[in-house]
Amino acid sequence: MKYGYASTILAIGAFMALPATAADAPKLESAGALTFGAENVLFVGDTRAGGVHAYAFDAAAFDSQKDVFIGRSETFEGWVLIDEIDRKIAGLIGVDPQDMKINDMVVHRPSQQIFLSVQRGLGPDAEPLIVKVDKGQLEIVDLAAAKHSFVGVGELPSDETLEFGEKQRDLAITDIDYYGGEIFVAGVSTGSFASKLRRIAYPFDGKISQSSIEIWHAVHAQYETRAPIITQEIRELDGTPTLIAVYACTPLVRIPLSELKDGAKIRGEMIGELGYGNTPRDIVSYTDPMDKKNYVLVTNSSRSAVRVALSDIAAAKPMPVEVPNNFGPAGVSQFPIATEAVHLDMLNADWGVSIRRSVDDPRHLELATLPLPFFLDRAAHAVEMNFPGAADPFGYRKHKALAR
């Protein structure tokens, strides 16, 4: 989803939705997009309840993971924190691995503790749970131990299905970002301008600023209003806070936050196209420990992850509109990163953490670390340098290989 001229019309209408008190806030009905913000507050997207839950934990609720072994960066060897994590979560919640799903993953950065949104069951009656990782062990998070508040996100799509069976309601909240005392909630609503972006101040006061989004899509060579932002990140570009958004099928768009004013109609800019036949999964931002430059990394369902420099995003010119189809990758400069990840987040400044298909048994998932800047676990691949007597240009063999 990278290069392309993106014009995004955002019609923002603020409305009031009374904030729920702890007593009357709806229970967690589904658990999808996760993010941390405002110190120790976990935000959870709930498409069934039609809003976002905020769970404010005491600092003591988080267990520091900073003494947990995560691999060796000098030799680009990551580490499997939990093998067959799907089986182990299934055992924890009492179901077959085929009857559970991991929807999202987020790291609580101060403690480096990993949290997962999980569902027990796959149908409309699936039970939502939040699971955390504590020194290699899985635990169900006691949400009742946190101060709880909830805010609705406005009009919601129906349970009507898309062409191949996905329910529109499941796309009501696709991603959540926290920035500057607000959460930015992407997803779909109703009407022909279904793609939405909501700005909601935290603590919740019931006020919601909602934007209807139109973008130019280079693959289809047309303006589009329905497919939502799938993943997003807010960073400063030349000092300007900017939403970097990656859409379904697969434009990369930048939108300065200053333009997202109540009632405004604006056009953002599509600056990249990641390539057709693909769906974005996650976007993370980081500083490369080698060149000290700032980047975002976008993971994809059917293509390599791609690294894009923030300086390039800031400088990129919008892709032309109303031109023949461009199937991409195109637009802003993209560097492929061969990272397979179902879910990805930053563990700390030097390491990422992913849920990926098991290297030894792809029928199952594992939770594994990935050293920067290449997000590559070298031990997962058999190459020339692994063989006795082969050249060792990087001096890796002065270190004994980590026991797997």
N, C-alpha and C positions, 0 to 999 in steps of 0.2 A: 504494500500500500504506500508507495512512496511517490513519486513525482507527479505533478499534474497541476494545472491551474485549478484552484478550487475556489469557487465562489460560493459563499455560504450566506444565505439570508437568514437572519435570526430575528424573529419577531418575539420580543420578550414581554410577557405579561405577568406582572406580579399579582398574586392573589393570596388570600389568607386561608390557612388550614390550621385550626386550633391545635397547638402542641398537646400531645398526650402526657398526662401526669403519670407518675409511677404506678398509681392505682388503676388507671383506666387504659394505659398503653396496651396495645394488642400484644399477644404473645408471638414469639417467633414462629411464623407459619412456613417460611422457606428461608434457606440461607444460601446466598449467592456471593456477589461481589463484596470484598473485604478491603478495608484500609484502616490504618491507625492515624490518629491526629489528636491535637489538644492534650498533650501529655499522654495519659494512659487510657484513652478512649478508643474502643473498638467500634467501628461503624460497620453494620451488616446490611446489605441490600436484601429486601424481602419482597419478591414480586407478587407473592400471593396476598400479603397484607397490603401491598401497594405503597411501600415507603421504606424508610431507613431507620434502623434501630441504632441507638448509641448506648454502649455499655461502658460506663466510667468505673474503672477498677482502681483499687488502691495499689500503690507501687509494690506492696508486699505480695500481690497476686502473681507477679512475674518472677520466674526463677532464672537467675543469670546462667547463660549457657557459654560464657566466655572461656571456661576452662575445658570445654568439650573439644576433642581432637577433630579437626575438619580437613586435614590433608597437608600437603607440602607444596607451597607455591613455587619454590626454587626449581622443581622438576615438573611443574604443572600436573601434579597428581591430586585429583579430588578424592573425596571419601564418601562412601555410602553410609549415611547416618542411620537409615532404617531400610533394610532389604524387605521386599515384598510388603510394602506399606499398605497396599490395598487389602491383602489377606489379614494383616494385623489389625487394621481398622475394622474390617468386617468381624473379626473375632471379638474385638472390644465391644461392638454394638450388637453382636448376636445375629448376624445375617451371613448369607453366602456372599463372597466377593462380587458376584454378578449382580447382587441386589443392593449395592451401595455405590455412591458416586462422590468424588471429590470435586467440588465446584470452584474453589479458589484457595489461594494460599497467600499469607502475608506474614512478614517478619516484624516483630516488635523490636525496633532497632536498639533501644537502650539495653535490653537484656539479651538480644539475639535469639529470642524465643520464637518459634514458628507456630502459627495458628492456621487451621484449615477449616473451611466450611464444608460440611459433609451432609449427605442425606441418606437416611435409612429407608430403602425402597426406591423405586423408580417411577411410580405413578403419581397421580394427583394427591394421594394420601401419604406421600413420603414424609418422614419425620426429619426435621432439620436439627443438626447438632453442630457445635463448635468443638473442635478437637485441638489440643496443643501437644507439642513435643517437648518432653522434659528429659534431657540427657539420654536420648535414645528410646525413651518410653512414651507411649501414647496415653493421654488422659482426656476424658470429656470435661470441658470447661463448665464450671458451675456459674451460669449466667445470673443466677439469683444473688450471687455475692456482689454484683456490680450495681451501681445506680443506673437506672434504665430510663431512657426517654425515647420517643418515637415521633417521626414526622412523615405525613403522607406526601407523595410527590405529584398529586393532582390527578387529572383524568388518566385512566388506565386503558390499555387495549383489552379487547375481549379474548376469550379462549379460542377464537377462530384460528384455524391453522393456516400456515403458509403452504406453498405448493407441495413440499415434500414432508409435511406432517408436523413441523415445529410450531408450537403454539405461540401466538404473538404475545400473550401475557408473560411468557418466560423471558421476553426481551424488554420488559418494562424498565428494568434496571440492568444495564450491561457493565458499568464500571462506576467507581466512586473515587474521587481524589479529594484530599484535604489541603487547603492552602489559605493562609491569612485569616483564619477564623471562620472559614466557610467550607462546606462540602459542595463539590461539583458532581452532579449525578447525571450520567448519560443513560439513554434508553429510548423507548418508543412510547407514544401515546396514541391518540385517535386522530382521525381525519387524514386529509391528503398530505399535510405537513406533519407526518407522524414522528419523525426523528426529533428528539428533544434533548435539551441541556438545561438542567435546573441548578440554580445557585441558592444555597440554604445556609444561613448563619447558624453557628453553634456557639452556645447553647440554643436549642430550637426555640423560636418565638412564634412559629406559625407562618412567618412570611416566606414566600417562595417566589423567586424570579425565574420565569420559565422562558426558554428560547426555542423557537421552532427553526429547524436547520435545513437549509438547502445547499447542496454542493454540486459543483461540476465534477463529473466522473469521466476520466479520460478513457477507461476501458469501454464504457458504453456510449461515449460521446454524447452525453446528455446531462441535463440537470436532474438531480434526484433528491427526493424528500422523505423517503421512507426508511431505507436502510440506516441503522444507527451507528454511532460511534461504538466500537467494540472495546478499545482500550485507549487510555489517555494519560498524559503526564503534564504537569504545570511546571515550567521553568522560566527563568528570566532570560530573554534574548536581547542583548544590548541594553540591559537594564529595564526591559519591559516585560512584566509578567504575562506569559503567553500560554494558552492551552495548545499542546501538541496532541492532535487527535488522529487516531487511525481507524478508518471506517471499514465496515464489511465490504469486501471485494473492491478495491483495497487502496483507496486514496489516503495520503498523508496530508493533513490540513493544519494550518496554524491560525489561531484566533486570539488576538490580544484581549486580555481580560477587560481592559478599559472600554472596549467596544460593547461589552455585554451589559448594557444599561437597561434599566426597566423600561419596557415599551419600545426599545430600539429595534430597527430593522437594518441588519448589516450583512455584508458579504465577507466571509473569510477567504482564505487563499489556499487552494490545493497546490502544494509544492512538490509532491512526489506521488509516484504510483509503484506499489510493491510487486504487482504482477497478478494476472488473473488466475482463476482456479485455486484460490487460496483464501484462508481466513486468518486474520491476526489473532494472537492469543494474549500476549502480555507486552507491556513496554516498561522498561526500567531506565533510570538515568544514573550515570556514574562518571567518575574521573579516572581516566586511564593511568595506571601507576607508572607507565613507561614514558609517555609523551606529555602527561599532565594536562591533556585536553579533556573537555567535557563532551560526553556523548549520550545518546539514547540508543538502546538496543530493543528491537522489536522482534519477538518470536512469532513464528507462523505455523500453520497446520501443514502446509504442503511445500514449503520452500525453506531454505536456510534462514536463520535469523539474520537481520541486517543491522549494522552499526551506522549511525548517522551523527555527524558532529553538530553540536548546538550552533557553532559558528556558521555552518553551512545552512542550517535551517533558518537562521536569522537573515542570511544574505541571499537565499534562493529567490529567484524571480518566480512569480506565479506562472504555472503552465498555461498555455493558450487554451481558450475555450472554442467550441464550435469548429473543431478540426477533426480530421479522420481519427478513428479509434487508435489509441496507444495502449497496447497490452502489457507494457512494462516488462521488467523494472525500468523506470524512467524518472527524470526530474532530478531532484536533489541527489547529490553524490551518496551512494550506498556501498558499504563494504560488507560482503557476506561473512557471516560467522556460523560455522557448522555446529550449531548447538541444537540438540533435540530436547525439547522441554514441553511437557503438558502444562506445567505451571512454573513460573520463574519469579524470583524476587531477589533483592540484594540482602545478603546476610550482614555484611559490613562493607567497609570501603574497599576491601581487597578480594572479597569472595561473593559469588552468587550462590543461590541454593535452588535446586529444581526438583520437581517431580517428573520423572521420565520413565520410559519403558526400561525394564531391567536389561542390563547388558548381557547377562547370562541366560535370562528367560524372559523374552519379550511378552509373554502372556501376562506378566505382572509388572507392577510399578515399584519404583524405589525412590527414596528421598536421598539426594546426593548433592555434594558441594561441587562448585565449579570455580577454579581460580581465574582471576582477571589477568590480562585484558582480553583473552580469547574465549573465555567461558568454555574451556576445553579440559576434559579429564583425559589426559594423555594415556593413562593406563587402560582405557576402554578400547584402544585400537592397536592392532598388530601391524607394525610398520618396519621398514628396513633397519632402523636404529635399534630395534628390540633384540636383534639376533646377535649371538656371541661373535666377536671379531668384526662387527660392522663399525663403520665410522661413528664417532660420538662427538659431533661438532660443537654441541652445547655443554658437554661435560656432565651429562646427567648421571653417568654410571659411577661417578665418584660418590654418589649416594646409593645406598642399598635400596632396592625397590620396596615400597611399602607392602606389608602383608595384606592381602585382599580377603 
